[in-house]
Amino acid sequence: MNIFRALRIAAVACIAMFGVIATANAATIGGTISIFGFVDDPSDTSGISFIGDGTVLGASGSFSGLVGQTATLNDVDFGLLPGVVWSAGGFSFTIEQIIGSVVSASNGISFDALGTLSATGYDNTSGIFSFSSNEIGSTGLGVFSAATAVPVPASVLLLGGALIGAGAIARRRKIAA
């Protein structure tokens, strides 16, 4: 195999890889959203039980324009994950895994979770979900904050593919020699 043929194969592979990467990241959800709502038992560490819907307090990026909108809040049992915890403006967040532990303090809980943000017209995007609650009378106030995870830049993936291709070419040369 001559060097020019090997370089052409590597170039085609890199272009194909870049096309896949560009397509996969074309409609990623980005930004942050903050939602508040009332919790039935703010100190329950086995899950979250809501009283009615919530309201979007703050939003940026893909979520901008949702401030003041109603957010549908769904009860979540931490023992039965994954579970959709909220949806607003066509977006939804599914909790897949609690990070660390659910911390109970001062008649409330707090936790962080990994999950997936989804919406029509966007790629499913990994995100981080933070929740905290505190007691107000016999109910609680829950505050959500969700942010998308920072995607690996396409250039890093492209460089990795190029290095793998170069390693394969070097190995073929060594075997041929």
C-alpha positions in Angstrom: 0.0 0.0 0.0 1.6 3.3 -1.0 1.6 6.4 1.2 -0.8 8.3 -1.0 -3.5 5.7 -0.9 -3.1 5.5 2.9 -3.5 9.2 3.2 -6.6 9.3 0.9 -8.2 6.6 3.1 -7.3 8.5 6.3 -8.7 11.7 4.7 -12.0 10.1 3.7 -12.3 8.5 7.2 -11.7 11.9 8.9 -14.2 13.7 6.6 -16.8 11.0 7.3 -16.1 11.2 11.1 -16.4 15.0 11.0 -19.8 14.7 9.1 -21.1 12.3 11.8 -19.9 14.6 14.6 -21.4 17.7 13.0 -24.7 16.0 12.5 -24.9 14.6 16.1 -24.1 18.1 17.6 -26.2 20.1 15.2 -29.2 20.6 17.4 -27.9 20.2 20.9 -29.9 21.7 23.8 -27.8 24.3 25.6 -28.4 26.7 28.5 -29.9 26.6 32.0 -33.4 26.7 33.4 -34.7 27.3 36.9 -38.1 26.1 38.0 -39.9 26.3 41.3 -42.9 24.5 42.7 -44.5 23.2 45.9 -43.5 19.9 47.4 -45.8 17.7 49.5 -43.2 16.4 51.9 -40.0 18.5 51.6 -38.0 16.2 53.8 -38.8 12.9 52.1 -35.5 11.4 50.9 -37.1 8.5 48.9 -38.5 10.8 46.2 -40.3 14.0 45.3 -44.0 14.4 45.5 -45.3 17.7 44.1 -48.4 19.8 44.7 -49.6 21.0 41.3 -47.4 22.6 38.6 -44.4 24.9 38.9 -43.2 28.1 37.2 -40.1 28.8 35.2 -38.1 31.5 37.1 -35.1 31.9 34.9 -33.9 30.5 31.6 -31.0 31.0 29.1 -29.9 29.5 25.8 -32.3 27.0 24.3 -34.7 27.6 27.2 -34.8 31.4 26.8 -38.3 32.6 26.3 -39.7 30.2 28.9 -39.6 32.5 31.9 -43.0 32.8 33.5 -44.3 29.7 31.8 -45.9 26.8 33.6 -43.8 23.7 34.1 -45.5 20.3 34.6 -44.0 18.6 37.6 -44.0 14.9 37.9 -43.6 12.9 41.1 -40.4 10.8 41.1 -39.5 7.8 43.2 -35.7 7.6 43.5 -36.0 3.8 43.7 -37.7 3.6 40.3 -35.4 5.7 38.1 -35.4 6.8 35.3 -38.3 9.2 35.6 -39.4 12.4 33.9 -39.4 15.1 36.6 -40.4 18.2 34.7 -41.6 19.5 31.3 -42.0 23.0 30.0 -42.3 24.7 26.6 -41.7 21.4 24.8 -38.6 20.5 26.8 -38.4 17.7 29.4 -35.9 16.3 31.8 -35.6 12.7 32.7 -33.6 11.9 35.9 -31.5 8.8 35.3 -29.1 8.7 38.2 -28.7 10.5 41.5 -25.2 11.8 42.0 -23.9 11.2 45.5 -26.6 11.1 48.1 -29.8 12.9 48.9 -29.0 15.3 51.8 -31.7 16.1 54.3 -31.2 19.2 56.4 -33.5 21.8 58.1 -36.8 20.1 57.0 -35.7 19.9 53.3 -33.6 17.9 50.9 -31.1 18.6 48.2 -29.5 16.4 45.6 -27.9 16.5 42.1 -28.8 14.1 39.3 -27.6 13.2 35.9 -30.2 12.9 33.1 -31.4 13.7 29.7 -33.0 16.9 28.3 -35.2 16.3 25.3 -37.3 18.3 23.0 -38.7 18.0 19.4 -36.2 19.3 16.9 -33.2 18.8 19.2 -30.8 16.0 19.9 -31.3 14.4 23.4 -28.7 16.1 25.5 -27.1 15.0 28.8 -27.7 17.4 31.6 -27.2 18.0 35.3 -30.2 18.6 37.5 -30.0 20.1 41.0 -32.9 20.2 43.4 -33.4 21.7 46.9 -36.5 22.1 49.0 -37.4 23.6 52.4 -40.4 23.6 54.6 -42.9 26.4 54.4 -45.8 25.6 56.8 -47.0 22.1 56.0 -45.7 22.2 52.4 -42.4 22.9 50.8 -40.8 25.0 48.1 -38.7 23.1 45.5 -36.2 24.8 43.3 -34.8 23.1 40.2 -31.8 24.1 38.2 -30.9 22.2 35.1 -27.9 22.8 32.8 -26.6 20.9 29.8 -23.3 19.1 30.1 -20.5 20.7 28.0 -20.1 18.6 24.8 -16.7 17.4 23.8 -15.5 19.7 21.0 -15.6 18.2 17.6 -11.9 19.1 17.1 -10.9 16.8 19.9 -12.8 13.9 18.4 -11.4 14.7 15.0 -7.9 14.8 16.4 -8.5 11.5 18.1 -9.7 9.9 14.9 -6.7 11.2 13.0 -4.3 9.8 15.6 -6.0 6.4 15.4 -5.7 6.5 11.6 -2.0 7.4 11.8 -1.4 4.6 14.3 -3.1 2.1 12.0 -1.0 3.3 9.0 2.2 3.0 11.1 1.2 -0.5 12.2 0.6 -1.6 8.6 4.0 -0.2 7.6 5.7 -2.1 10.4 3.9 -5.4 9.5 4.7 -4.9 5.8 8.4 -4.3 6.5 
